[in-house]
Amino acid sequence: MKIALDAFGSDNAPFPEVEGAILAIKEEICDKIFLVGKERELVGQLDKYYYDKERIEIVPAEEVITMNDSPSRIVKKKKNSSLVKAIKLHADKKVDAFVSAGNTGAVMAASLFALGRMKNILRPAIATILPTQNRNVIVLDVGANVDCSSENLVQFAKLGSLYSKFFYQIKEPDVALLNIGEENSKGNELMKVTNKKLQNYSDINFIGNIEGKDLLKGVADVIVCDGFVGNIMLKTIEGAAITIFDIMKEQIKKDWVAKIGALLSFPVYAYIKKKMDHTEYGGALLVGLNGVSVVAHGRSNAKAIKNAVKIAARIARSGFVDHAGEYFERYEL
């Protein structure tokens, strides 16, 4: 299993990427990692560590994609960037998957250009893993498509269902539609039409609408929404989790009784923190493409990069992309 890693994607690149790659190799997550980026800097960073030098290879790329670069122009304007050269390794079948913590729009554009959409897929989506009370849930789309048709959402439901089947080995994943009410008649016209269409697919185990208040209870394996709603939802949950822990820390510092209580409840606190920690889940898969492209958070640390590589390797081994491609070959628009 070989992975191409954009070594200059994260906010603190290349430090998290280098350490994350070494952790992935030491934990036997994959056989080899190609670190793509500025050679001199990467050599300097790698020299700080002890690792199997046969399993990490540098692929020189002197340009870096920034947040100010136009996603639609990077493939032509920055062909020698770490992102573009890394995804090209996957497109040329030299690696089994690609990972980047770079500009999400740029990762999507470069992946779409290099790998192409699966036949009959209207739009690729970003599918993320969301930890909940009962289970890890796949949510899509979380930012690739702010305006969607009902057909887009139906395709996301099928892609999410297949992803859940192959990644989590769930035979018949429960699929829900994120809406403002549980009743089929609730929501705007898009939600009503999508709800009705999803009820007609025998190969999608559609359980109906789900409200925001039930999102973290884990009542479904797959949750479908457009990218506008999904992105706001995801960032709200991330912000809420950080704020709650900050408030707890503030109160513990102010009260000695609270400090004693915090010590006694530390195992519970540690469990919750780990469960809600985005670094545990690494990155989000771009579904609907002819390949495995995983985008990690810009503020990823080494642990997050390692887990993004882990997710990419696991998806590549699962056969999800091939089976999804075969399914949509037969899909009638």
C-alpha positions as CSV (number, residue, x, y, z in Angstrom):
1,M,0.0,0.0,0.0
2,K,1.6,3.3,-1.2
3,I,0.3,6.8,-0.3
4,A,1.2,10.2,-1.8
5,L,1.2,12.9,0.9
6,D,1.2,16.6,0.0
7,A,3.9,17.7,2.4
8,F,3.1,21.4,2.2
9,G,-0.6,21.5,2.7
10,S,-1.2,22.1,6.4
11,D,-1.0,25.5,8.2
12,N,2.3,24.4,9.9
13,A,3.8,22.5,6.9
14,P,5.9,20.5,6.6
15,F,6.4,19.6,10.3
16,P,3.0,17.7,10.8
17,E,3.3,15.9,7.4
18,V,6.9,14.7,8.1
19,E,6.2,13.5,11.6
20,G,2.8,12.1,10.6
21,A,4.4,10.1,7.7
22,I,7.0,8.6,10.0
23,L,4.3,7.7,12.6
24,A,2.3,6.0,9.8
25,I,5.3,3.9,8.7
26,K,6.3,3.0,12.2
27,E,2.7,1.8,13.0
28,E,2.7,-0.2,9.7
29,I,-0.3,1.7,8.4
30,C,1.1,1.5,4.8
31,D,4.1,0.2,3.0
32,K,5.5,3.4,1.6
33,I,4.8,7.1,1.7
34,F,5.8,9.6,-1.0
35,L,6.4,13.0,0.6
36,V,5.8,15.7,-2.1
37,G,7.3,19.1,-1.6
38,K,10.4,21.3,-1.2
39,E,13.2,18.8,-1.2
40,R,15.7,20.7,0.9
41,E,13.2,21.4,3.7
42,L,12.0,17.9,3.7
43,V,15.5,16.4,3.9
44,G,16.2,18.8,6.8
45,Q,13.1,17.7,8.7
46,L,13.5,13.9,8.0
47,D,17.1,14.1,9.3
48,K,15.7,14.8,12.8
49,Y,14.1,11.3,12.9
50,Y,15.1,7.7,13.0
51,Y,13.0,5.7,10.5
52,D,13.2,3.2,7.6
53,K,14.5,5.3,4.8
54,E,13.4,2.8,2.2
55,R,9.8,3.5,3.1
56,I,9.6,7.3,2.8
57,E,10.6,8.9,-0.5
58,I,10.8,12.6,-1.3
59,V,9.2,13.8,-4.6
60,P,10.5,17.3,-5.3
61,A,8.0,20.1,-5.9
62,E,9.0,23.7,-5.4
63,E,5.6,25.4,-5.6
64,V,3.0,25.6,-2.8
65,I,-0.7,26.1,-3.0
66,T,-1.9,29.0,-0.7
67,M,-5.4,29.9,0.5
68,N,-5.3,32.8,-2.0
69,D,-4.8,30.6,-5.0
70,S,-7.9,30.1,-7.2
71,P,-8.9,26.4,-7.1
72,S,-9.9,26.5,-10.7
73,R,-6.6,27.7,-11.9
74,I,-4.0,25.8,-9.8
75,V,-3.8,22.8,-12.1
76,K,-2.6,24.9,-15.0
77,K,-0.8,27.7,-13.1
78,K,1.0,25.6,-10.5
79,K,1.8,22.3,-12.1
80,N,5.0,22.0,-10.0
81,S,3.1,22.4,-6.7
82,S,3.2,19.7,-4.0
83,L,-0.6,19.3,-4.2
84,V,-0.8,18.8,-8.0
85,K,2.3,16.6,-8.2
86,A,1.0,14.4,-5.3
87,I,-2.4,13.8,-6.9
88,K,-0.8,13.1,-10.2
89,L,1.1,10.2,-8.6
90,H,-2.3,8.7,-7.8
91,A,-3.7,9.4,-11.2
92,D,-0.7,7.7,-12.8
93,K,-1.3,4.6,-10.6
94,K,2.0,5.0,-8.9
95,V,0.3,5.1,-5.5
96,D,-3.0,3.7,-4.1
97,A,-4.3,7.0,-2.4
98,F,-3.6,10.7,-2.0
99,V,-3.7,12.8,1.2
100,S,-3.5,16.6,1.7
101,A,-4.3,19.1,4.5
102,G,-4.3,21.9,2.0
103,N,-6.9,24.3,0.6
104,T,-10.1,22.2,0.4
105,G,-11.3,23.8,-2.8
106,A,-7.9,23.4,-4.4
107,V,-7.7,19.7,-3.3
108,M,-11.2,19.1,-4.8
109,A,-10.3,20.9,-8.1
110,A,-7.0,19.1,-8.5
111,S,-8.5,15.7,-7.6
112,L,-11.4,16.2,-10.0
113,F,-9.1,17.2,-12.8
114,A,-6.6,14.4,-12.3
115,L,-8.9,11.5,-11.3
116,G,-12.1,12.5,-12.9
117,R,-15.7,11.7,-11.8
118,M,-17.2,8.3,-11.8
119,K,-19.5,7.7,-14.7
120,N,-23.0,9.2,-14.2
121,I,-21.9,11.1,-11.0
122,L,-23.2,14.6,-11.3
123,R,-21.1,16.1,-8.5
124,P,-18.5,14.7,-6.1
125,A,-19.0,15.4,-2.4
126,I,-17.0,15.6,0.7
127,A,-17.8,12.8,3.2
128,T,-16.6,13.2,6.7
129,I,-16.7,10.9,9.7
130,L,-18.6,12.4,12.6
131,P,-18.3,10.8,16.1
132,T,-21.6,10.5,17.9
133,Q,-23.0,9.0,21.1
134,N,-23.6,5.5,19.6
135,R,-21.4,5.2,16.5
136,N,-19.3,7.0,14.0
137,V,-21.5,8.5,11.3
138,I,-20.7,9.4,7.7
139,V,-22.0,12.9,6.8
140,L,-22.0,14.3,3.2
141,D,-21.8,16.8,1.7
142,V,-19.9,19.0,4.1
143,G,-18.7,21.7,1.8
144,A,-18.1,20.8,-1.9
145,N,-21.6,21.8,-3.2
146,V,-23.5,24.7,-1.6
147,D,-26.3,24.5,-4.1
148,C,-27.7,21.0,-4.8
149,S,-30.5,19.4,-6.7
150,S,-32.6,16.5,-5.4
151,E,-30.7,14.2,-7.7
152,N,-27.4,15.3,-6.2
153,L,-28.7,14.5,-2.7
154,V,-29.9,11.1,-3.9
155,Q,-26.5,10.3,-5.3
156,F,-24.9,11.4,-2.0
157,A,-27.2,9.0,-0.2
158,K,-26.0,6.1,-2.4
159,L,-22.4,7.1,-2.2
160,G,-22.6,7.4,1.6
161,S,-24.4,4.1,1.9
162,L,-21.7,2.3,-0.2
163,Y,-18.9,4.1,1.8
164,S,-20.5,2.8,5.1
165,K,-20.8,-0.7,3.7
166,F,-17.2,-1.0,2.7
167,F,-15.5,1.2,5.3
168,Y,-17.5,0.0,8.4
169,Q,-18.7,-3.3,7.0
170,I,-22.3,-2.4,7.7
171,K,-24.6,-4.7,5.6
172,E,-27.5,-2.2,5.3
173,P,-26.6,1.2,6.5
174,D,-29.4,3.5,7.8
175,V,-29.5,6.7,5.7
176,A,-31.2,9.9,7.0
177,L,-31.8,13.3,5.5
178,L,-30.8,16.3,7.7
179,N,-33.9,18.5,7.9
180,I,-35.9,20.9,10.1
181,G,-38.4,18.2,11.1
182,E,-38.9,14.5,11.2
183,E,-42.1,14.5,9.2
184,N,-41.9,13.8,5.4
185,S,-43.8,17.1,4.8
186,K,-41.2,19.3,6.6
187,G,-38.5,21.4,5.0
188,N,-38.2,23.4,1.8
189,E,-39.1,22.1,-1.6
190,L,-35.7,20.5,-2.2
191,M,-36.0,18.5,1.0
192,K,-39.5,17.4,0.3
193,V,-38.7,16.2,-3.2
194,T,-35.5,14.5,-2.0
195,N,-37.3,12.7,0.8
196,K,-39.9,11.4,-1.7
197,K,-37.2,10.2,-4.1
198,L,-35.2,8.4,-1.4
199,Q,-38.3,6.4,-0.4
200,N,-38.3,4.8,-3.9
201,Y,-34.8,3.3,-3.8
202,S,-34.9,-0.3,-2.6
203,D,-31.0,-0.4,-2.3
204,I,-31.0,2.6,0.1
205,N,-32.2,1.9,3.6
206,F,-33.8,5.4,4.0
207,I,-35.2,5.9,7.5
208,G,-36.5,9.5,6.9
209,N,-35.6,12.9,8.2
210,I,-33.4,13.7,11.1
211,E,-33.3,17.0,13.1
212,G,-30.2,18.8,14.3
213,K,-31.0,17.9,17.9
214,D,-30.6,14.2,17.1
215,L,-27.4,14.6,15.0
216,L,-25.0,13.5,17.7
217,K,-27.1,10.7,19.0
218,G,-26.0,8.4,16.2
219,V,-29.5,7.4,15.0
220,A,-28.3,6.8,11.4
221,D,-25.1,5.5,9.8
222,V,-25.2,8.0,7.0
223,I,-26.6,11.6,7.1
224,V,-27.2,13.5,3.8
225,C,-27.3,17.3,3.4
226,D,-26.1,19.9,0.9
227,G,-22.6,21.4,1.3
228,F,-23.9,24.7,2.7
229,V,-25.8,23.1,5.6
230,G,-23.1,20.4,6.1
231,N,-20.3,22.9,6.4
232,I,-22.1,25.1,8.9
233,M,-23.1,22.0,10.9
234,L,-19.6,20.6,11.0
235,K,-18.0,23.9,12.0
236,T,-20.6,24.6,14.6
237,I,-20.0,21.2,16.2
238,E,-16.3,21.7,16.2
239,G,-16.6,25.2,17.7
240,A,-19.1,24.0,20.3
241,A,-16.8,21.2,21.5
242,I,-13.8,23.5,21.8
243,T,-15.9,26.1,23.7
244,I,-17.4,23.6,26.1
245,F,-13.9,22.3,27.1
246,D,-12.6,25.9,27.4
247,I,-15.5,26.8,29.8
248,M,-14.8,23.7,31.8
249,K,-11.1,24.6,32.2
250,E,-12.0,28.1,33.3
251,Q,-14.4,26.9,36.0
252,I,-12.0,24.2,37.2
253,K,-9.3,26.9,37.7
254,K,-11.6,29.1,39.7
255,D,-12.9,26.6,42.3
256,W,-10.9,24.1,44.4
257,V,-13.9,21.9,44.8
258,A,-14.2,21.7,41.0
259,K,-10.5,20.8,40.8
260,I,-11.2,17.8,43.1
261,G,-14.2,16.8,41.0
262,A,-12.2,17.2,37.8
263,L,-9.6,14.8,39.2
264,L,-12.2,12.2,40.1
265,S,-13.9,12.5,36.7
266,F,-10.7,12.7,34.6
267,P,-11.3,9.3,32.9
268,V,-14.7,10.5,31.7
269,Y,-13.3,13.8,30.6
270,A,-10.4,12.2,28.7
271,Y,-12.8,9.8,27.0
272,I,-15.1,12.6,25.8
273,K,-12.2,14.7,24.6
274,K,-10.7,11.8,22.6
275,K,-14.1,10.9,21.1
276,M,-14.7,14.5,19.9
277,D,-11.0,15.1,18.8
278,H,-10.9,15.7,15.1
279,T,-7.3,14.4,15.0
280,E,-8.6,10.9,15.8
281,Y,-10.5,10.8,12.4
282,G,-7.8,12.2,10.2
283,G,-9.6,13.5,7.1
284,A,-12.6,13.5,4.8
285,L,-12.9,11.4,1.6
286,L,-13.9,13.1,-1.6
287,V,-16.5,10.6,-2.9
288,G,-17.6,10.2,-6.5
289,L,-14.1,10.3,-7.9
290,N,-12.1,7.6,-9.7
291,G,-9.6,7.4,-6.9
292,V,-9.0,7.9,-3.2
293,S,-8.5,11.5,-2.3
294,V,-8.5,12.4,1.4
295,V,-8.5,16.0,2.6
296,A,-7.4,16.7,6.2
297,H,-7.9,19.8,8.4
298,G,-5.6,22.7,7.7
299,R,-4.6,22.8,11.4
300,S,-3.8,19.1,11.4
301,N,-1.0,18.0,13.7
302,A,1.2,14.9,13.2
303,K,-1.5,12.6,14.8
304,A,-4.2,13.9,12.4
305,I,-1.9,13.4,9.4
306,K,-1.1,9.9,10.5
307,N,-4.8,9.1,10.9
308,A,-5.6,10.7,7.5
309,V,-3.1,8.3,5.9
310,K,-4.7,5.5,7.9
311,I,-8.2,6.4,6.5
312,A,-6.8,6.7,2.9
313,A,-5.1,3.3,3.2
314,R,-8.2,1.7,4.7
315,I,-10.4,3.0,1.9
316,A,-8.0,1.9,-0.8
317,R,-8.0,-1.6,0.7
318,S,-11.8,-1.7,1.1
319,G,-12.6,-1.7,-2.6
320,F,-15.1,1.1,-2.1
321,V,-14.1,3.1,-5.2
322,D,-14.2,0.1,-7.6
323,H,-17.6,-1.0,-6.3
324,A,-19.1,2.5,-6.3
325,G,-17.8,2.9,-9.9
326,E,-19.5,-0.3,-11.0
327,Y,-22.7,0.7,-9.3
328,F,-22.9,4.1,-11.0
329,E,-22.0,2.5,-14.4
330,R,-25.5,1.0,-14.2
331,Y,-27.1,4.1,-12.6
332,E,-29.9,5.7,-14.6
333,L,-30.0,9.5,-14.5
